[in-house]
């Protein structure tokens, strides 16, 4: 009898992990779930060490494109501690899957007059999104390598 239960557990456990039982989604998502203003806060790590906090504002068109955006990084360590790196969005796209996961790809241009001299003149980001809890994490690089960022976002509608 124990053997039958063990075999059943081995066969059924992977199926239960893949099935949406107990993971009912409150809604189906798509690109229109990201529409209007989106505000994010996050932390930036370089080679696993915290180096900056960030505040990002984006405008989503509801069709998979970021139409405008700005990002400001407050440098929290190193020789430029206390300085800022401020960017404006050059180009950005996103995709949202029906389960609320998604991806975002962005390219940013440095706003030089108000940024520290150590800031890269351009940078890009590739983020994973999880809309059900408003989180993101991903790779950001301005030529330094090993830069990771994570944080949370809210839409204008959620902020009200």
Rosetta constraint file for C-alpha pairs under 8 A:
AtomPair CA 1 CA 5 HARMONIC 6.42 0.50
AtomPair CA 2 CA 6 HARMONIC 6.08 0.50
AtomPair CA 3 CA 7 HARMONIC 6.09 0.50
AtomPair CA 4 CA 8 HARMONIC 6.05 0.50
AtomPair CA 5 CA 9 HARMONIC 6.03 0.50
AtomPair CA 6 CA 10 HARMONIC 6.18 0.50
AtomPair CA 7 CA 11 HARMONIC 6.19 0.50
AtomPair CA 8 CA 12 HARMONIC 5.85 0.50
AtomPair CA 9 CA 13 HARMONIC 5.62 0.50
AtomPair CA 10 CA 14 HARMONIC 7.39 0.50
AtomPair CA 11 CA 15 HARMONIC 7.31 0.50
AtomPair CA 12 CA 16 HARMONIC 6.19 0.50
AtomPair CA 13 CA 17 HARMONIC 6.26 0.50
AtomPair CA 14 CA 18 HARMONIC 6.37 0.50
AtomPair CA 15 CA 19 HARMONIC 6.14 0.50
AtomPair CA 16 CA 20 HARMONIC 7.81 0.50
AtomPair CA 16 CA 21 HARMONIC 7.13 0.50
AtomPair CA 20 CA 24 HARMONIC 6.36 0.50
AtomPair CA 25 CA 99 HARMONIC 7.10 0.50
AtomPair CA 28 CA 98 HARMONIC 5.02 0.50
AtomPair CA 28 CA 99 HARMONIC 6.23 0.50
AtomPair CA 28 CA 100 HARMONIC 7.25 0.50
AtomPair CA 29 CA 33 HARMONIC 5.99 0.50
AtomPair CA 29 CA 96 HARMONIC 6.60 0.50
AtomPair CA 29 CA 97 HARMONIC 6.09 0.50
AtomPair CA 29 CA 98 HARMONIC 4.30 0.50
AtomPair CA 29 CA 99 HARMONIC 6.11 0.50
AtomPair CA 29 CA 100 HARMONIC 5.33 0.50
AtomPair CA 30 CA 95 HARMONIC 7.54 0.50
AtomPair CA 30 CA 96 HARMONIC 4.94 0.50
AtomPair CA 30 CA 97 HARMONIC 5.57 0.50
AtomPair CA 30 CA 98 HARMONIC 5.60 0.50
AtomPair CA 30 CA 100 HARMONIC 7.49 0.50
AtomPair CA 31 CA 35 HARMONIC 7.92 0.50
AtomPair CA 31 CA 62 HARMONIC 5.46 0.50
AtomPair CA 31 CA 63 HARMONIC 5.45 0.50
AtomPair CA 31 CA 64 HARMONIC 5.51 0.50
AtomPair CA 31 CA 94 HARMONIC 7.54 0.50
AtomPair CA 31 CA 95 HARMONIC 5.77 0.50
AtomPair CA 31 CA 96 HARMONIC 4.94 0.50
AtomPair CA 31 CA 97 HARMONIC 7.59 0.50
AtomPair CA 32 CA 61 HARMONIC 7.80 0.50
AtomPair CA 32 CA 62 HARMONIC 4.00 0.50
AtomPair CA 32 CA 63 HARMONIC 6.01 0.50
AtomPair CA 32 CA 64 HARMONIC 7.79 0.50
AtomPair CA 33 CA 62 HARMONIC 6.68 0.50
AtomPair CA 33 CA 96 HARMONIC 7.57 0.50
AtomPair CA 34 CA 38 HARMONIC 7.79 0.50
AtomPair CA 34 CA 60 HARMONIC 5.74 0.50
AtomPair CA 34 CA 61 HARMONIC 7.35 0.50
AtomPair CA 34 CA 62 HARMONIC 5.34 0.50
AtomPair CA 34 CA 155 HARMONIC 7.50 0.50
AtomPair CA 35 CA 59 HARMONIC 7.16 0.50
AtomPair CA 35 CA 60 HARMONIC 4.67 0.50
AtomPair CA 35 CA 61 HARMONIC 5.25 0.50
AtomPair CA 35 CA 62 HARMONIC 4.28 0.50
AtomPair CA 35 CA 63 HARMONIC 7.99 0.50
AtomPair CA 35 CA 155 HARMONIC 7.81 0.50
AtomPair CA 36 CA 59 HARMONIC 5.15 0.50
AtomPair CA 36 CA 60 HARMONIC 5.00 0.50
AtomPair CA 36 CA 61 HARMONIC 6.29 0.50
AtomPair CA 36 CA 62 HARMONIC 7.36 0.50
AtomPair CA 36 CA 155 HARMONIC 7.17 0.50
AtomPair CA 36 CA 156 HARMONIC 6.94 0.50
AtomPair CA 37 CA 57 HARMONIC 7.11 0.50
AtomPair CA 37 CA 58 HARMONIC 5.83 0.50
AtomPair CA 37 CA 59 HARMONIC 4.54 0.50
AtomPair CA 37 CA 60 HARMONIC 6.41 0.50
AtomPair CA 37 CA 155 HARMONIC 5.72 0.50
AtomPair CA 37 CA 156 HARMONIC 5.36 0.50
AtomPair CA 38 CA 57 HARMONIC 5.82 0.50
AtomPair CA 38 CA 58 HARMONIC 5.12 0.50
AtomPair CA 38 CA 59 HARMONIC 6.01 0.50
AtomPair CA 38 CA 60 HARMONIC 7.16 0.50
AtomPair CA 38 CA 153 HARMONIC 6.57 0.50
AtomPair CA 38 CA 154 HARMONIC 5.65 0.50
AtomPair CA 38 CA 155 HARMONIC 4.35 0.50
AtomPair CA 38 CA 156 HARMONIC 6.20 0.50
AtomPair CA 39 CA 55 HARMONIC 7.43 0.50
AtomPair CA 39 CA 56 HARMONIC 5.76 0.50
AtomPair CA 39 CA 57 HARMONIC 4.58 0.50
AtomPair CA 39 CA 58 HARMONIC 6.40 0.50
AtomPair CA 39 CA 153 HARMONIC 5.41 0.50
AtomPair CA 39 CA 154 HARMONIC 5.49 0.50
AtomPair CA 39 CA 155 HARMONIC 6.36 0.50
AtomPair CA 39 CA 156 HARMONIC 7.71 0.50
AtomPair CA 40 CA 54 HARMONIC 7.90 0.50
AtomPair CA 40 CA 55 HARMONIC 5.77 0.50
AtomPair CA 40 CA 56 HARMONIC 5.00 0.50
AtomPair CA 40 CA 57 HARMONIC 6.39 0.50
AtomPair CA 40 CA 151 HARMONIC 6.93 0.50
AtomPair CA 40 CA 152 HARMONIC 5.52 0.50
AtomPair CA 40 CA 153 HARMONIC 4.03 0.50
AtomPair CA 40 CA 154 HARMONIC 6.52 0.50
AtomPair CA 41 CA 53 HARMONIC 7.48 0.50
AtomPair CA 41 CA 54 HARMONIC 5.48 0.50
AtomPair CA 41 CA 55 HARMONIC 4.63 0.50
AtomPair CA 41 CA 56 HARMONIC 6.34 0.50
AtomPair CA 41 CA 151 HARMONIC 5.59 0.50
AtomPair CA 41 CA 152 HARMONIC 5.74 0.50
AtomPair CA 41 CA 153 HARMONIC 6.54 0.50
AtomPair CA 42 CA 53 HARMONIC 5.68 0.50
AtomPair CA 42 CA 54 HARMONIC 5.03 0.50
AtomPair CA 42 CA 55 HARMONIC 6.66 0.50
AtomPair CA 42 CA 149 HARMONIC 6.69 0.50
AtomPair CA 42 CA 150 HARMONIC 5.40 0.50
AtomPair CA 42 CA 151 HARMONIC 3.89 0.50
AtomPair CA 42 CA 152 HARMONIC 6.46 0.50
AtomPair CA 43 CA 50 HARMONIC 7.01 0.50
AtomPair CA 43 CA 51 HARMONIC 7.89 0.50
AtomPair CA 43 CA 52 HARMONIC 5.98 0.50
AtomPair CA 43 CA 53 HARMONIC 4.46 0.50
AtomPair CA 43 CA 54 HARMONIC 6.03 0.50
AtomPair CA 43 CA 149 HARMONIC 5.65 0.50
AtomPair CA 43 CA 150 HARMONIC 5.69 0.50
AtomPair CA 43 CA 151 HARMONIC 6.28 0.50
AtomPair CA 44 CA 50 HARMONIC 5.83 0.50
AtomPair CA 44 CA 51 HARMONIC 5.86 0.50
AtomPair CA 44 CA 52 HARMONIC 5.06 0.50
AtomPair CA 44 CA 53 HARMONIC 5.91 0.50
AtomPair CA 44 CA 54 HARMONIC 7.25 0.50
AtomPair CA 44 CA 147 HARMONIC 6.89 0.50
AtomPair CA 44 CA 148 HARMONIC 5.76 0.50
AtomPair CA 44 CA 149 HARMONIC 4.46 0.50
AtomPair CA 44 CA 150 HARMONIC 6.86 0.50
AtomPair CA 45 CA 49 HARMONIC 5.00 0.50
AtomPair CA 45 CA 50 HARMONIC 4.35 0.50
AtomPair CA 45 CA 51 HARMONIC 5.57 0.50
AtomPair CA 45 CA 52 HARMONIC 7.13 0.50
AtomPair CA 45 CA 146 HARMONIC 7.89 0.50
AtomPair CA 45 CA 147 HARMONIC 5.59 0.50
AtomPair CA 45 CA 148 HARMONIC 5.14 0.50
AtomPair CA 45 CA 149 HARMONIC 6.17 0.50
AtomPair CA 46 CA 50 HARMONIC 6.43 0.50
AtomPair CA 46 CA 51 HARMONIC 6.34 0.50
AtomPair CA 46 CA 145 HARMONIC 7.81 0.50
AtomPair CA 46 CA 146 HARMONIC 5.53 0.50
AtomPair CA 46 CA 147 HARMONIC 4.59 0.50
AtomPair CA 46 CA 148 HARMONIC 6.55 0.50
AtomPair CA 47 CA 146 HARMONIC 5.12 0.50
AtomPair CA 47 CA 147 HARMONIC 6.54 0.50
AtomPair CA 48 CA 146 HARMONIC 7.85 0.50
AtomPair CA 48 CA 148 HARMONIC 7.86 0.50
AtomPair CA 50 CA 76 HARMONIC 7.47 0.50
AtomPair CA 50 CA 77 HARMONIC 7.55 0.50
AtomPair CA 51 CA 75 HARMONIC 5.90 0.50
AtomPair CA 51 CA 76 HARMONIC 5.17 0.50
AtomPair CA 51 CA 77 HARMONIC 5.19 0.50
AtomPair CA 51 CA 78 HARMONIC 7.58 0.50
AtomPair CA 52 CA 73 HARMONIC 5.94 0.50
AtomPair CA 52 CA 74 HARMONIC 5.25 0.50
AtomPair CA 52 CA 75 HARMONIC 4.36 0.50
AtomPair CA 52 CA 76 HARMONIC 4.89 0.50
AtomPair CA 52 CA 77 HARMONIC 7.21 0.50
AtomPair CA 53 CA 73 HARMONIC 5.59 0.50
AtomPair CA 53 CA 74 HARMONIC 5.30 0.50
AtomPair CA 53 CA 75 HARMONIC 6.81 0.50
AtomPair CA 53 CA 76 HARMONIC 7.16 0.50
AtomPair CA 54 CA 71 HARMONIC 6.97 0.50
AtomPair CA 54 CA 72 HARMONIC 5.59 0.50
AtomPair CA 54 CA 73 HARMONIC 4.39 0.50
AtomPair CA 54 CA 74 HARMONIC 6.26 0.50
AtomPair CA 55 CA 71 HARMONIC 5.76 0.50
AtomPair CA 55 CA 72 HARMONIC 5.37 0.50
AtomPair CA 55 CA 73 HARMONIC 6.64 0.50
AtomPair CA 56 CA 69 HARMONIC 7.32 0.50
AtomPair CA 56 CA 70 HARMONIC 5.76 0.50
AtomPair CA 56 CA 71 HARMONIC 4.21 0.50
AtomPair CA 56 CA 72 HARMONIC 6.37 0.50
AtomPair CA 57 CA 69 HARMONIC 5.35 0.50
AtomPair CA 57 CA 70 HARMONIC 5.38 0.50
AtomPair CA 57 CA 71 HARMONIC 6.38 0.50
AtomPair CA 58 CA 66 HARMONIC 6.54 0.50
AtomPair CA 58 CA 67 HARMONIC 7.55 0.50
AtomPair CA 58 CA 68 HARMONIC 5.71 0.50
AtomPair CA 58 CA 69 HARMONIC 4.13 0.50
AtomPair CA 58 CA 70 HARMONIC 6.59 0.50
AtomPair CA 59 CA 66 HARMONIC 5.56 0.50
AtomPair CA 59 CA 67 HARMONIC 5.55 0.50
AtomPair CA 59 CA 68 HARMONIC 5.21 0.50
AtomPair CA 59 CA 69 HARMONIC 6.18 0.50
AtomPair CA 60 CA 64 HARMONIC 7.29 0.50
AtomPair CA 60 CA 65 HARMONIC 6.00 0.50
AtomPair CA 60 CA 66 HARMONIC 4.61 0.50
AtomPair CA 60 CA 67 HARMONIC 6.00 0.50
AtomPair CA 60 CA 68 HARMONIC 7.69 0.50
AtomPair CA 61 CA 65 HARMONIC 5.74 0.50
AtomPair CA 61 CA 66 HARMONIC 6.27 0.50
AtomPair CA 61 CA 67 HARMONIC 6.32 0.50
AtomPair CA 64 CA 93 HARMONIC 5.47 0.50
AtomPair CA 64 CA 94 HARMONIC 4.79 0.50
AtomPair CA 64 CA 95 HARMONIC 5.54 0.50
AtomPair CA 64 CA 96 HARMONIC 7.92 0.50
AtomPair CA 65 CA 92 HARMONIC 5.84 0.50
AtomPair CA 65 CA 93 HARMONIC 4.24 0.50
AtomPair CA 65 CA 94 HARMONIC 5.94 0.50
AtomPair CA 66 CA 91 HARMONIC 7.06 0.50
AtomPair CA 66 CA 92 HARMONIC 4.87 0.50
AtomPair CA 66 CA 93 HARMONIC 5.56 0.50
AtomPair CA 66 CA 94 HARMONIC 7.29 0.50
AtomPair CA 67 CA 91 HARMONIC 7.64 0.50
AtomPair CA 67 CA 92 HARMONIC 7.29 0.50
AtomPair CA 68 CA 88 HARMONIC 7.95 0.50
AtomPair CA 68 CA 89 HARMONIC 6.02 0.50
AtomPair CA 69 CA 88 HARMONIC 5.85 0.50
AtomPair CA 69 CA 89 HARMONIC 4.85 0.50
AtomPair CA 70 CA 86 HARMONIC 7.41 0.50
AtomPair CA 70 CA 87 HARMONIC 5.54 0.50
AtomPair CA 70 CA 88 HARMONIC 4.38 0.50
AtomPair CA 70 CA 89 HARMONIC 5.76 0.50
AtomPair CA 71 CA 86 HARMONIC 5.75 0.50
AtomPair CA 71 CA 87 HARMONIC 5.08 0.50
AtomPair CA 71 CA 88 HARMONIC 6.42 0.50
AtomPair CA 71 CA 89 HARMONIC 7.88 0.50
AtomPair CA 72 CA 84 HARMONIC 6.67 0.50
AtomPair CA 72 CA 85 HARMONIC 5.74 0.50
AtomPair CA 72 CA 86 HARMONIC 4.39 0.50
AtomPair CA 72 CA 87 HARMONIC 6.32 0.50
AtomPair CA 73 CA 84 HARMONIC 5.47 0.50
AtomPair CA 73 CA 85 HARMONIC 5.04 0.50
AtomPair CA 73 CA 86 HARMONIC 6.32 0.50
AtomPair CA 74 CA 81 HARMONIC 7.95 0.50
AtomPair CA 74 CA 82 HARMONIC 6.43 0.50
AtomPair CA 74 CA 83 HARMONIC 6.05 0.50
AtomPair CA 74 CA 84 HARMONIC 4.78 0.50
AtomPair CA 74 CA 85 HARMONIC 6.77 0.50
AtomPair CA 75 CA 80 HARMONIC 6.57 0.50
AtomPair CA 75 CA 81 HARMONIC 5.01 0.50
AtomPair CA 75 CA 82 HARMONIC 5.44 0.50
AtomPair CA 75 CA 83 HARMONIC 5.42 0.50
AtomPair CA 75 CA 84 HARMONIC 5.92 0.50
AtomPair CA 75 CA 85 HARMONIC 7.58 0.50
AtomPair CA 76 CA 81 HARMONIC 4.98 0.50
AtomPair CA 76 CA 82 HARMONIC 6.11 0.50
AtomPair CA 77 CA 81 HARMONIC 4.75 0.50
AtomPair CA 77 CA 82 HARMONIC 7.83 0.50
AtomPair CA 80 CA 116 HARMONIC 7.16 0.50
AtomPair CA 80 CA 118 HARMONIC 7.12 0.50
AtomPair CA 83 CA 115 HARMONIC 7.19 0.50
AtomPair CA 83 CA 116 HARMONIC 5.64 0.50
AtomPair CA 84 CA 114 HARMONIC 7.42 0.50
AtomPair CA 84 CA 115 HARMONIC 5.24 0.50
AtomPair CA 84 CA 116 HARMONIC 5.71 0.50
AtomPair CA 85 CA 110 HARMONIC 7.25 0.50
AtomPair CA 85 CA 111 HARMONIC 7.80 0.50
AtomPair CA 85 CA 114 HARMONIC 7.65 0.50
AtomPair CA 85 CA 115 HARMONIC 4.67 0.50
AtomPair CA 85 CA 116 HARMONIC 5.98 0.50
AtomPair CA 85 CA 119 HARMONIC 5.65 0.50
AtomPair CA 86 CA 110 HARMONIC 5.94 0.50
AtomPair CA 86 CA 111 HARMONIC 5.50 0.50
AtomPair CA 86 CA 112 HARMONIC 7.67 0.50
AtomPair CA 86 CA 114 HARMONIC 6.92 0.50
AtomPair CA 86 CA 115 HARMONIC 5.68 0.50
AtomPair CA 87 CA 108 HARMONIC 5.85 0.50
AtomPair CA 87 CA 109 HARMONIC 5.30 0.50
AtomPair CA 87 CA 110 HARMONIC 4.42 0.50
AtomPair CA 87 CA 111 HARMONIC 5.30 0.50
AtomPair CA 88 CA 108 HARMONIC 5.62 0.50
AtomPair CA 88 CA 109 HARMONIC 5.40 0.50
AtomPair CA 88 CA 110 HARMONIC 6.51 0.50
AtomPair CA 88 CA 111 HARMONIC 6.73 0.50
AtomPair CA 89 CA 106 HARMONIC 7.27 0.50
AtomPair CA 89 CA 107 HARMONIC 6.20 0.50
AtomPair CA 89 CA 108 HARMONIC 4.63 0.50
AtomPair CA 89 CA 109 HARMONIC 6.38 0.50
AtomPair CA 90 CA 106 HARMONIC 7.60 0.50
AtomPair CA 90 CA 107 HARMONIC 5.38 0.50
AtomPair CA 90 CA 108 HARMONIC 5.13 0.50
AtomPair CA 90 CA 109 HARMONIC 6.18 0.50
AtomPair CA 91 CA 106 HARMONIC 5.78 0.50
AtomPair CA 91 CA 107 HARMONIC 5.25 0.50
AtomPair CA 91 CA 108 HARMONIC 7.16 0.50
AtomPair CA 92 CA 104 HARMONIC 7.31 0.50
AtomPair CA 92 CA 105 HARMONIC 5.58 0.50
AtomPair CA 92 CA 106 HARMONIC 4.16 0.50
AtomPair CA 92 CA 107 HARMONIC 6.25 0.50
AtomPair CA 93 CA 104 HARMONIC 5.78 0.50
AtomPair CA 93 CA 105 HARMONIC 5.41 0.50
AtomPair CA 93 CA 106 HARMONIC 6.51 0.50
AtomPair CA 94 CA 102 HARMONIC 7.23 0.50
AtomPair CA 94 CA 103 HARMONIC 5.52 0.50
AtomPair CA 94 CA 104 HARMONIC 4.15 0.50
AtomPair CA 94 CA 105 HARMONIC 6.25 0.50
AtomPair CA 95 CA 102 HARMONIC 5.39 0.50
AtomPair CA 95 CA 103 HARMONIC 5.50 0.50
AtomPair CA 95 CA 104 HARMONIC 6.60 0.50
AtomPair CA 96 CA 100 HARMONIC 6.19 0.50
AtomPair CA 96 CA 101 HARMONIC 5.95 0.50
AtomPair CA 96 CA 102 HARMONIC 4.29 0.50
AtomPair CA 96 CA 103 HARMONIC 6.78 0.50
AtomPair CA 96 CA 129 HARMONIC 7.98 0.50
AtomPair CA 97 CA 101 HARMONIC 5.45 0.50
AtomPair CA 97 CA 102 HARMONIC 5.57 0.50
AtomPair CA 100 CA 129 HARMONIC 7.85 0.50
AtomPair CA 100 CA 130 HARMONIC 5.77 0.50
AtomPair CA 100 CA 131 HARMONIC 4.97 0.50
AtomPair CA 100 CA 132 HARMONIC 5.97 0.50
AtomPair CA 101 CA 128 HARMONIC 7.36 0.50
AtomPair CA 101 CA 129 HARMONIC 5.41 0.50
AtomPair CA 101 CA 130 HARMONIC 4.50 0.50
AtomPair CA 101 CA 131 HARMONIC 6.13 0.50
AtomPair CA 102 CA 128 HARMONIC 5.84 0.50
AtomPair CA 102 CA 129 HARMONIC 4.76 0.50
AtomPair CA 102 CA 130 HARMONIC 6.43 0.50
AtomPair CA 102 CA 131 HARMONIC 7.83 0.50
AtomPair CA 103 CA 126 HARMONIC 7.21 0.50
AtomPair CA 103 CA 127 HARMONIC 5.56 0.50
AtomPair CA 103 CA 128 HARMONIC 4.60 0.50
AtomPair CA 103 CA 129 HARMONIC 5.45 0.50
AtomPair CA 104 CA 125 HARMONIC 7.67 0.50
AtomPair CA 104 CA 126 HARMONIC 5.75 0.50
AtomPair CA 104 CA 127 HARMONIC 5.10 0.50
AtomPair CA 104 CA 128 HARMONIC 6.53 0.50
AtomPair CA 104 CA 129 HARMONIC 7.15 0.50
AtomPair CA 105 CA 124 HARMONIC 7.44 0.50
AtomPair CA 105 CA 125 HARMONIC 5.60 0.50
AtomPair CA 105 CA 126 HARMONIC 4.62 0.50
AtomPair CA 105 CA 127 HARMONIC 6.50 0.50
AtomPair CA 106 CA 124 HARMONIC 5.46 0.50
AtomPair CA 106 CA 125 HARMONIC 5.08 0.50
AtomPair CA 106 CA 126 HARMONIC 6.67 0.50
AtomPair CA 107 CA 122 HARMONIC 7.43 0.50
AtomPair CA 107 CA 123 HARMONIC 5.97 0.50
AtomPair CA 107 CA 124 HARMONIC 4.34 0.50
AtomPair CA 107 CA 125 HARMONIC 6.53 0.50
AtomPair CA 108 CA 122 HARMONIC 5.52 0.50
AtomPair CA 108 CA 123 HARMONIC 5.20 0.50
AtomPair CA 108 CA 124 HARMONIC 5.89 0.50
AtomPair CA 109 CA 121 HARMONIC 6.15 0.50
AtomPair CA 109 CA 122 HARMONIC 4.57 0.50
AtomPair CA 109 CA 123 HARMONIC 6.73 0.50
AtomPair CA 110 CA 115 HARMONIC 7.54 0.50
AtomPair CA 110 CA 119 HARMONIC 7.68 0.50
AtomPair CA 110 CA 120 HARMONIC 7.10 0.50
AtomPair CA 110 CA 121 HARMONIC 4.88 0.50
AtomPair CA 110 CA 122 HARMONIC 5.65 0.50
AtomPair CA 111 CA 115 HARMONIC 6.40 0.50
AtomPair CA 112 CA 116 HARMONIC 7.78 0.50
AtomPair CA 112 CA 121 HARMONIC 7.77 0.50
AtomPair CA 115 CA 119 HARMONIC 6.85 0.50
AtomPair CA 120 CA 142 HARMONIC 5.28 0.50
AtomPair CA 120 CA 143 HARMONIC 7.22 0.50
AtomPair CA 121 CA 142 HARMONIC 7.47 0.50
AtomPair CA 122 CA 142 HARMONIC 5.88 0.50
AtomPair CA 123 CA 140 HARMONIC 6.96 0.50
AtomPair CA 123 CA 141 HARMONIC 5.43 0.50
AtomPair CA 123 CA 142 HARMONIC 4.10 0.50
AtomPair CA 123 CA 143 HARMONIC 7.50 0.50
AtomPair CA 124 CA 140 HARMONIC 5.60 0.50
AtomPair CA 124 CA 141 HARMONIC 5.63 0.50
AtomPair CA 124 CA 142 HARMONIC 6.61 0.50
AtomPair CA 125 CA 138 HARMONIC 7.13 0.50
AtomPair CA 125 CA 139 HARMONIC 5.76 0.50
AtomPair CA 125 CA 140 HARMONIC 4.27 0.50
AtomPair CA 125 CA 141 HARMONIC 6.63 0.50
AtomPair CA 126 CA 138 HARMONIC 5.59 0.50
AtomPair CA 126 CA 139 HARMONIC 5.41 0.50
AtomPair CA 126 CA 140 HARMONIC 6.46 0.50
AtomPair CA 127 CA 136 HARMONIC 6.30 0.50
AtomPair CA 127 CA 137 HARMONIC 5.38 0.50
AtomPair CA 127 CA 138 HARMONIC 4.06 0.50
AtomPair CA 127 CA 139 HARMONIC 6.38 0.50
AtomPair CA 128 CA 136 HARMONIC 5.49 0.50
AtomPair CA 128 CA 137 HARMONIC 5.45 0.50
AtomPair CA 128 CA 138 HARMONIC 5.87 0.50
AtomPair CA 129 CA 134 HARMONIC 7.52 0.50
AtomPair CA 129 CA 135 HARMONIC 6.10 0.50
AtomPair CA 129 CA 136 HARMONIC 4.59 0.50
AtomPair CA 129 CA 137 HARMONIC 6.95 0.50
AtomPair CA 130 CA 134 HARMONIC 5.81 0.50
AtomPair CA 130 CA 135 HARMONIC 5.33 0.50
AtomPair CA 130 CA 136 HARMONIC 6.20 0.50
AtomPair CA 131 CA 135 HARMONIC 6.61 0.50
AtomPair CA 134 CA 152 HARMONIC 5.35 0.50
AtomPair CA 134 CA 153 HARMONIC 5.13 0.50
AtomPair CA 134 CA 154 HARMONIC 6.29 0.50
AtomPair CA 135 CA 150 HARMONIC 7.52 0.50
AtomPair CA 135 CA 151 HARMONIC 5.74 0.50
AtomPair CA 135 CA 152 HARMONIC 4.22 0.50
AtomPair CA 135 CA 153 HARMONIC 6.10 0.50
AtomPair CA 136 CA 150 HARMONIC 5.51 0.50
AtomPair CA 136 CA 151 HARMONIC 5.52 0.50
AtomPair CA 136 CA 152 HARMONIC 5.95 0.50
AtomPair CA 136 CA 153 HARMONIC 7.52 0.50
AtomPair CA 137 CA 148 HARMONIC 7.43 0.50
AtomPair CA 137 CA 149 HARMONIC 5.54 0.50
AtomPair CA 137 CA 150 HARMONIC 4.02 0.50
AtomPair CA 137 CA 151 HARMONIC 6.51 0.50
AtomPair CA 138 CA 148 HARMONIC 5.70 0.50
AtomPair CA 138 CA 149 HARMONIC 5.49 0.50
AtomPair CA 138 CA 150 HARMONIC 6.46 0.50
AtomPair CA 139 CA 146 HARMONIC 7.77 0.50
AtomPair CA 139 CA 147 HARMONIC 5.97 0.50
AtomPair CA 139 CA 148 HARMONIC 4.60 0.50
AtomPair CA 139 CA 149 HARMONIC 6.23 0.50
AtomPair CA 140 CA 147 HARMONIC 5.39 0.50
AtomPair CA 140 CA 148 HARMONIC 5.72 0.50
AtomPair CA 140 CA 149 HARMONIC 6.67 0.50
AtomPair CA 141 CA 145 HARMONIC 5.86 0.50
AtomPair CA 141 CA 146 HARMONIC 7.47 0.50
AtomPair CA 141 CA 147 HARMONIC 5.79 0.50
AtomPair CA 154 CA 158 HARMONIC 5.93 0.50
AtomPair CA 154 CA 159 HARMONIC 6.37 0.50
AtomPair CA 155 CA 159 HARMONIC 6.30 0.50
AtomPair CA 156 CA 160 HARMONIC 6.62 0.50
